[in-house]
Amino acid sequence: MTSPNSPSSSPYPEGSAAFPHRHLTGMAKLQPWEIRFLLDEAEHWVEMNRKQIEKRDDRLHGLTIINAFFENSTRTLLSFEIAGKRLGADVVNMHAAQSSVKKGETLIDTAMTLNAMRADAIVIRHASSGAVQLIADKVDCPVLNAGDGRHEHPTQALLDALTIRRRKGHIEGQIVAICGDILHSRVARSNIIALSTLGAQVRVVGPPTLIPKDIELMGATPFTDMDAGIKDADVVMMLRLQNERMDGAFIPSPREYHMLYGLTPQRLEKAKPDALVMHPGPMNRGVEIVSSIADDPERSAVTEQVEMGVAVRMACLDVLTRKRRGVEGWQ
C-alpha cells in the first residue's frame, strides 16, 4: 500500500499539514481530508494486525500513554491498551474507582497531576461533556477523547467509517440509518458529523423522545417510524438504550420499544438487500437487535468494528505523537 505521506501520490498536504491538530477531542472541527488521512493510516495497521507473526512495530518505544477512564469501559479501554502496546509504548490504565477523584479531587487537579507525570499521550473517557477538552487545555501532551458524556466519541466514528468504507468500497452517497437512543449517544453525534462530512446521507431513527430537536442542524434527517427510516438504507447502525443517562421515562417499556424500533429479520427487509448492520456495543439482545441478525456473518459487522477499533487507535496514537517523536515533517 502506498503511504498517504508519499509526495508523488498523496491526496493530502505534506507532513503535519495532513493532520495539524494537537489533540483528537471530536470530529466537529475536522476537514474531510483529515478524516480520510486517519482512515488511510489505519488501513496499514489493519493488515499488520492480521499477520500471524510479529505484530509489534515499536515506533512508540520509550513513550508512556495513560488511559484515564472515569467511566466503565471494556472495548474502548482494551482497544487503546492493545493499540499502545502493539506500537511498543508503555501503557498505564487509570480507573476512576482507584483514583483520587473518589476522594473529591477536582478534574483540573487531576489534569495537573497527569501533566506532572510527563505522559506522552493521554486517552480520556469521562461522564461529563466537555471534560476531555478541559483536560486537553491543561496538559502538555496530545489528548485523545475516548468518550465524554453526550458530546463525542471520535475514534468510534473513525472505526465505523473505516468499517463502512472497507465493506462498501466508499462512504460518499451511502444511506446510513442510525437507530435508537440518539439523544444520549455520543457515538451517534460523532458518526453523524463524520459520515456527513465524508458525503454520506445520514438518517436518525427513534422515538420522538430520543431524537434531539436540533438534529437536522447536524446534517441528519430524523425519522420516528423505523420502517420508513431504514427503507433502502445501505447501512443500519443500531444503538442501545443508555438507561444510565436517562432521567425520566423516555420509552413505555423495553418490550414495546423492541416492537417499534427493534431490528428483526422482517424489518431489515426494508433496507437494501446487502445492507450492512452495525452496533458499537454493548448490545442489548432482544431489545434493539435480535441475535440472528447480530450474529449473521454476512450482514453483521459487529466483530469487524472491534477489529477496526484497534487499527484506528493505533493510527491516532501514531499520528498524534509524531511531533513529539521528531518524525520528519511533523515539527
KACOR-V712607 format. One record per run of one state. SS is the DSSP state (alpha for helix, beta for strand, coil for the rest). FROM is the first residue (numbers start at 0). TO is the last residue. Records with the same first field share a line. If there is no record, write none. Layout:
# KACOR-V712607
SS=FROM-TO / FROM-TO
This chain:
# KACOR-V712607
coil=0-13 / 19-22 / 24-30 / 50-62 / 69-73 / 86-88 / 98-98 / 103-105 / 116-119 / 126-129 / 136-140 / 148-150 / 152-152 / 168-173 / 179-184 / 197-199 / 205-206 / 210-213 / 218-218 / 223-224 / 230-233 / 238-241 / 245-252 / 261-261 / 263-263 / 268-274 / 279-283 / 285-287 / 289-289 / 294-298 / 300-300 / 320-320 / 325-330
alpha=14-18 / 31-49 / 74-85 / 95-97 / 99-102 / 106-115 / 130-135 / 153-167 / 185-196 / 207-209 / 214-217 / 225-229 / 242-244 / 253-260 / 264-267 / 290-293 / 301-319 / 321-324
beta=23-23 / 63-68 / 89-94 / 120-125 / 141-147 / 151-151 / 174-178 / 200-204 / 219-222 / 234-237 / 262-262 / 275-278 / 284-284 / 288-288 / 299-299
